[in-house]
Amino acid sequence: MLEGIKNKEAQYVLVEYKDRLARFGYTYLEKYIKDHGGEIIILDQQDDKDENQELVEDLIAITTSFSARIYGKRGGKKVAKRVENILKEEKA
């Protein structure tokens, strides 16, 4: 998408909600796209939030993302260990 904007293959980025483009760091994407002559169009504008509310939501999104990675890795280890045990039992 960003390559398309950079290469002038696209002029608009169309999203339903702002957070569908980026959970955090939206302003960096917006600046990049504007600097390359593009525009972000958001179909369903939510009520403007103050900076503190956006910061809290960004921190929650970051925490959720990292928590999912941590717990996902743990779950993967459990599954791998269980498969390993089953294979050992079948060999015995």
N, C-alpha and C positions, 0 to 999 in steps of 0.2 A: 504494500500500500504506500509506504513512504517512498520507495523507489519510483512508483508511478507518479507521485506528486513531484518528486525531484526531477524526473525526466520529462515533466510536462505531459505525461500520458493521461493524467487525471487532474481535475481541477477541484473536485469536491470529495470530502469524506462524509458519508451519510451514516449516522448512527441513531438508534432509537432513543437511547439514554446516554448521557455523558459518561457514566461509569462503565458502559459497555466498551468504550474505547480504551479507557485506562482507569484502574481503581485509584491509582495515585500517580502523580507526575503528569497530569493532564496538561498543565500549563506549558510544559516543555514540548509536548507533541503539538499543541496549538501554535506555539511560536515557530517551530520548525515548518509546519504546514503553511503558515502565513508568510514566512520568509521565502518560501519557494512558490508563492503566488497561489496557494490553495486556500480552501475554506472548509471548516467543519460545519456541517449542518446537523443539528440535533432536533429530531422530530418531536419528542415529548419533553419539553423544558419543564423541569421540576422547579418548585419555588426556590429562589435564590437563598442560599444558606450563608450564614456569617462565616468568617474565616475559622473561628474556633470550632464550629460544628463540622466543617470540612476536614480540619486537622484531626479531630476525634475519629471521624469515619475513615480517614486514611490510615491512622494507627491501628484501628480495628481490622482493616483489610490486610495490612502487613502482618499483624499478629496471627490472623486466621490463616493466611497463606503459609507462614512458617510452621504453624502448629500442624497443618495438614501434611506438610512434608515430613515432619518429625514422626507423627503418628502413623503416617503411611509407610515409612521405612520400618517402623516397629512391626506393623502388621505384616509386611513383606517378609521380615525375618522369621516371624512365627510360622507363616505358611511354608517357607523354605525348610525350616527345621522339621516341621510335621511331614512334609514330603520325603525328606531325608530319612526320617525314622520309619516311615512306611516302606520305603525301598529296602532299608536294612532288614526289616522284619520279613519281607518277601524272600530275601536272599537266604535267611536263616532256616 
